[in-house]
Amino acid sequence: MNALLQVEKLAKSYGGVHAVRGVSFALEAGKILALIGPNGAGKSTCFNMLNGQIRPNAGSIRLEGQEIIGLPPRAVWRRGVGRTFQITATFPSMTVRENVQVTLLSFHHRLWAMVGYAGAAYRDEANRLLALVGMEQQAERPCGELAYGDLKRLELAIALANNPRLLLMDEPTAGMAPKERVDLMRLTADIAREKGIGVLFTEHDMDVVFEHADAVMVLNRGELIARGTPEEVRRDPQVRAIYLGEGLLYHDKDQGSAA
């Protein structure tokens, strides 16, 4: 398999605590992979190793066949890895378009252009990204005025500004209303499949996971305990037991009940 992302035996420990133990998986272009698990399972540590914020103790991370362990986050970003975060981070006093333009200026090594004529730099490219996420009508609005769901759409546009081949999304629907969650993930899935972007995301909303992921991995105490299609993972006894312990319910369509 010619995987976009190939992770092998990834491990990270802090003293005697094993945050991630021997995690291996692959992700193909245009596919959507969910990484789920109880709080403290190691999901954030895994994500932070993938984009260079944390250096693993062992293992390999290959993006299109090239090892990226040891590269700083900015270099990983320039290799084509985009990321969204659980808590959005934008410049409230800037307009929606300006927030995208700043990212484009950084990607093109032209942050110096913010002095003087930044408002004209990459304006058309910013508009195309905003149109892609349905935010073109709000381009002139200050970010501080946006509803939370619109901020999440803007964050997606910003994450696409480096033309990513891989998109990491850390709880992308956290804090959103149910309909907003569905809309955002449907939009993400459509863009990813159209442009051939591999998406790896973490999420606590199981409805979002099972509706949009092509495959699901389950992490518990730093180890992968299950992987497969959403339906295979849904029915895995070990997964069900762990999530019942966390108070999270899976909806069983066949039985019409939560289990």
JOKANOR-V70480 format. One record per residue. RES is the residue in one letter. PSI is psi as a letter, one per 30 degrees, with the letter a starting at -180 (* if undefined). OMEGA is omega in degrees with one decimal (NA if undefined). BURIAL is I if it has 9 or more other ideal C-beta (glycine too) atoms within 8 Angstrom, else O. Layout:
res=RES psi=PSI omega=OMEGA burial=BURIAL
res=RES psi=PSI omega=OMEGA burial=BURIAL
//
This chain:
res=M psi=k omega=176.0 burial=O
res=N psi=i omega=-175.1 burial=O
res=A psi=k omega=171.5 burial=I
res=L psi=e omega=179.5 burial=I
res=L psi=k omega=177.9 burial=I
res=Q psi=j omega=-179.8 burial=I
res=V psi=k omega=-177.1 burial=I
res=E psi=k omega=171.8 burial=O
res=K psi=h omega=-179.1 burial=I
res=L psi=k omega=-176.9 burial=I
res=A psi=k omega=175.1 burial=I
res=K psi=k omega=177.6 burial=I
res=S psi=l omega=176.6 burial=I
res=Y psi=j omega=-173.5 burial=O
res=G psi=b omega=178.6 burial=O
res=G psi=g omega=-177.9 burial=O
res=V psi=k omega=179.5 burial=O
res=H psi=j omega=-178.8 burial=I
res=A psi=e omega=177.6 burial=I
res=V psi=k omega=-176.1 burial=I
res=R psi=j omega=170.0 burial=O
res=G psi=h omega=-177.9 burial=O
res=V psi=k omega=177.9 burial=I
res=S psi=k omega=175.1 burial=O
res=F psi=l omega=177.9 burial=I
res=A psi=l omega=178.8 burial=O
res=L psi=k omega=178.9 burial=I
res=E psi=l omega=176.9 burial=I
res=A psi=k omega=178.1 burial=O
res=G psi=g omega=-179.8 burial=I
res=K psi=l omega=-178.0 burial=I
res=I psi=j omega=-175.4 burial=I
res=L psi=k omega=178.6 burial=I
res=A psi=k omega=174.3 burial=I
res=L psi=j omega=-176.7 burial=I
res=I psi=l omega=178.7 burial=I
res=G psi=l omega=178.9 burial=I
res=P psi=l omega=174.5 burial=I
res=N psi=k omega=-179.4 burial=O
res=G psi=g omega=-177.5 burial=O
res=A psi=f omega=-178.8 burial=I
res=G psi=g omega=-177.1 burial=I
res=K psi=e omega=-178.4 burial=I
res=S psi=e omega=177.2 burial=O
res=T psi=e omega=178.5 burial=I
res=C psi=e omega=178.7 burial=I
res=F psi=e omega=-176.8 burial=I
res=N psi=f omega=173.5 burial=I
res=M psi=e omega=-177.3 burial=I
res=L psi=e omega=-178.8 burial=I
res=N psi=g omega=169.3 burial=I
res=G psi=g omega=179.9 burial=I
res=Q psi=e omega=177.6 burial=O
res=I psi=k omega=178.1 burial=O
res=R psi=k omega=179.5 burial=O
res=P psi=l omega=170.7 burial=I
res=N psi=f omega=-179.0 burial=O
res=A psi=l omega=175.0 burial=O
res=G psi=a omega=-176.7 burial=I
res=S psi=k omega=173.8 burial=I
res=I psi=j omega=-178.9 burial=I
res=R psi=k omega=175.6 burial=I
res=L psi=j omega=-175.2 burial=I
res=E psi=h omega=175.5 burial=O
res=G psi=f omega=-177.6 burial=O
res=Q psi=k omega=178.4 burial=O
res=E psi=k omega=179.8 burial=O
res=I psi=f omega=175.3 burial=I
res=I psi=k omega=-178.4 burial=I
res=G psi=f omega=176.8 burial=O
res=L psi=k omega=175.6 burial=I
res=P psi=l omega=-177.6 burial=O
res=P psi=e omega=-178.8 burial=I
res=R psi=e omega=179.1 burial=O
res=A psi=e omega=176.3 burial=I
res=V psi=e omega=177.6 burial=I
res=W psi=e omega=-179.5 burial=I
res=R psi=f omega=175.6 burial=O
res=R psi=f omega=177.7 burial=I
res=G psi=h omega=176.7 burial=I
res=V psi=j omega=176.2 burial=I
res=G psi=l omega=180.0 burial=I
res=R psi=k omega=168.3 burial=I
res=T psi=l omega=-174.9 burial=I
res=F psi=l omega=-179.9 burial=O
res=Q psi=e omega=178.8 burial=O
res=I psi=k omega=-177.2 burial=O
res=T psi=k omega=179.3 burial=I
res=A psi=j omega=176.9 burial=O
res=T psi=l omega=176.7 burial=I
res=F psi=j omega=-172.3 burial=O
res=P psi=e omega=-176.4 burial=O
res=S psi=f omega=177.4 burial=O
res=M psi=l omega=176.2 burial=I
res=T psi=l omega=177.5 burial=I
res=V psi=e omega=-179.3 burial=I
res=R psi=e omega=-178.6 burial=I
res=E psi=e omega=177.5 burial=I
res=N psi=e omega=177.6 burial=I
res=V psi=e omega=-179.4 burial=I
res=Q psi=e omega=178.8 burial=I
res=V psi=e omega=178.8 burial=I
res=T psi=e omega=178.2 burial=I
res=L psi=e omega=177.1 burial=I
res=L psi=e omega=178.8 burial=I
res=S psi=e omega=-178.4 burial=I
res=F psi=e omega=-178.8 burial=I
res=H psi=g omega=177.6 burial=O
res=H psi=h omega=-176.5 burial=O
res=R psi=h omega=178.9 burial=O
res=L psi=f omega=177.0 burial=O
res=W psi=f omega=-177.8 burial=O
res=A psi=f omega=176.3 burial=I
res=M psi=f omega=177.6 burial=O
res=V psi=j omega=175.2 burial=O
res=G psi=d omega=-172.1 burial=O
res=Y psi=h omega=-177.6 burial=O
res=A psi=e omega=-177.3 burial=I
res=G psi=f omega=-179.5 burial=O
res=A psi=f omega=-174.4 burial=O
res=A psi=k omega=175.5 burial=I
res=Y psi=h omega=-178.7 burial=I
res=R psi=e omega=-178.8 burial=I
res=D psi=e omega=178.8 burial=O
res=E psi=e omega=177.0 burial=O
res=A psi=e omega=179.0 burial=I
res=N psi=e omega=178.9 burial=I
res=R psi=e omega=178.6 burial=O
res=L psi=e omega=178.4 burial=I
res=L psi=e omega=177.4 burial=I
res=A psi=e omega=-179.1 burial=I
res=L psi=e omega=-178.3 burial=I
res=V psi=g omega=176.7 burial=I
res=G psi=g omega=-177.7 burial=O
res=M psi=g omega=-174.8 burial=I
res=E psi=f omega=-179.3 burial=O
res=Q psi=f omega=-178.4 burial=O
res=Q psi=g omega=-174.4 burial=I
res=A psi=e omega=-175.2 burial=I
res=E psi=f omega=-177.6 burial=O
res=R psi=k omega=172.0 burial=I
res=P psi=k omega=-179.1 burial=I
res=C psi=f omega=-179.6 burial=I
res=G psi=f omega=-179.7 burial=O
res=E psi=f omega=-172.8 burial=O
res=L psi=k omega=169.1 burial=I
res=A psi=l omega=-173.6 burial=O
res=Y psi=e omega=178.7 burial=I
res=G psi=e omega=177.6 burial=I
res=D psi=e omega=174.9 burial=I
res=L psi=e omega=178.9 burial=I
res=K psi=e omega=176.1 burial=I
res=R psi=e omega=177.0 burial=I
res=L psi=e omega=179.0 burial=I
res=E psi=e omega=177.3 burial=I
res=L psi=e omega=177.5 burial=I
res=A psi=e omega=178.7 burial=I
res=I psi=e omega=-179.8 burial=I
res=A psi=f omega=179.4 burial=I
res=L psi=f omega=-173.7 burial=I
res=A psi=f omega=178.8 burial=I
res=N psi=g omega=-179.3 burial=I
res=N psi=h omega=-172.3 burial=O
res=P psi=k omega=168.8 burial=I
res=R psi=f omega=178.0 burial=I
res=L psi=k omega=179.0 burial=I
res=L psi=k omega=176.9 burial=I
res=L psi=k omega=-177.2 burial=I
res=M psi=j omega=-177.3 burial=I
res=D psi=j omega=-178.3 burial=I
res=E psi=i omega=-173.5 burial=I
res=P psi=f omega=-176.9 burial=I
res=T psi=g omega=-178.9 burial=I
res=A psi=k omega=176.8 burial=O
res=G psi=g omega=-177.3 burial=O
res=M psi=l omega=174.5 burial=I
res=A psi=l omega=-176.5 burial=O
res=P psi=e omega=-178.9 burial=O
res=K psi=e omega=178.3 burial=O
res=E psi=e omega=178.3 burial=I
res=R psi=e omega=-179.5 burial=I
res=V psi=e omega=-177.1 burial=I
res=D psi=e omega=-177.7 burial=I
res=L psi=e omega=-177.9 burial=I
res=M psi=e omega=175.5 burial=I
res=R psi=e omega=177.2 burial=I
res=L psi=e omega=179.6 burial=I
res=T psi=e omega=-179.3 burial=I
res=A psi=e omega=179.9 burial=I
res=D psi=e omega=179.9 burial=O
res=I psi=e omega=-177.5 burial=I
res=A psi=e omega=-177.2 burial=I
res=R psi=e omega=178.9 burial=O
res=E psi=e omega=-175.1 burial=O
res=K psi=f omega=179.0 burial=O
res=G psi=h omega=178.8 burial=O
res=I psi=k omega=172.6 burial=I
res=G psi=k omega=-178.4 burial=I
res=V psi=k omega=171.5 burial=I
res=L psi=k omega=-178.0 burial=I
res=F psi=l omega=171.5 burial=I
res=T psi=l omega=-175.7 burial=I
res=E psi=k omega=175.6 burial=I
res=H psi=f omega=179.3 burial=O
res=D psi=j omega=-174.9 burial=O
res=M psi=f omega=175.7 burial=I
res=D psi=e omega=177.6 burial=O
res=V psi=e omega=-178.9 burial=I
res=V psi=e omega=-172.5 burial=I
res=F psi=f omega=179.9 burial=I
res=E psi=e omega=-168.5 burial=O
res=H psi=f omega=-176.5 burial=I
res=A psi=k omega=171.0 burial=I
res=D psi=e omega=179.1 burial=O
res=A psi=l omega=-176.8 burial=I
res=V psi=k omega=171.5 burial=I
res=M psi=k omega=-179.8 burial=I
res=V psi=k omega=-179.1 burial=I
res=L psi=k omega=176.4 burial=I
res=N psi=k omega=-178.0 burial=I
res=R psi=h omega=174.6 burial=O
res=G psi=f omega=-177.7 burial=I
res=E psi=k omega=172.8 burial=I
res=L psi=k omega=-178.3 burial=I
res=I psi=f omega=179.0 burial=I
res=A psi=l omega=173.2 burial=I
res=R psi=l omega=179.8 burial=I
res=G psi=a omega=176.1 burial=I
res=T psi=l omega=177.0 burial=O
res=P psi=e omega=-178.7 burial=I
res=E psi=e omega=178.3 burial=O
res=E psi=e omega=-179.6 burial=I
res=V psi=e omega=178.9 burial=I
res=R psi=e omega=-173.8 burial=I
res=R psi=g omega=-179.0 burial=O
res=D psi=k omega=-176.3 burial=I
res=P psi=e omega=-179.0 burial=O
res=Q psi=e omega=178.2 burial=O
res=V psi=e omega=-179.6 burial=I
res=R psi=e omega=-180.0 burial=I
res=A psi=e omega=-179.1 burial=O
res=I psi=e omega=-177.8 burial=I
res=Y psi=e omega=173.6 burial=I
res=L psi=e omega=177.9 burial=I
res=G psi=f omega=179.4 burial=O
res=E psi=f omega=-179.6 burial=O
res=G psi=g omega=178.1 burial=O
res=L psi=k omega=-174.8 burial=O
res=L psi=k omega=172.3 burial=I
res=Y psi=k omega=177.6 burial=I
res=H psi=j omega=179.8 burial=O
res=D psi=j omega=-175.1 burial=I
res=K psi=e omega=-176.0 burial=O
res=D psi=e omega=-177.4 burial=O
res=Q psi=f omega=179.7 burial=O
res=G psi=g omega=-178.4 burial=O
res=S psi=l omega=175.4 burial=O
res=A psi=k omega=-179.5 burial=O
res=A psi=* omega=NA burial=O
//
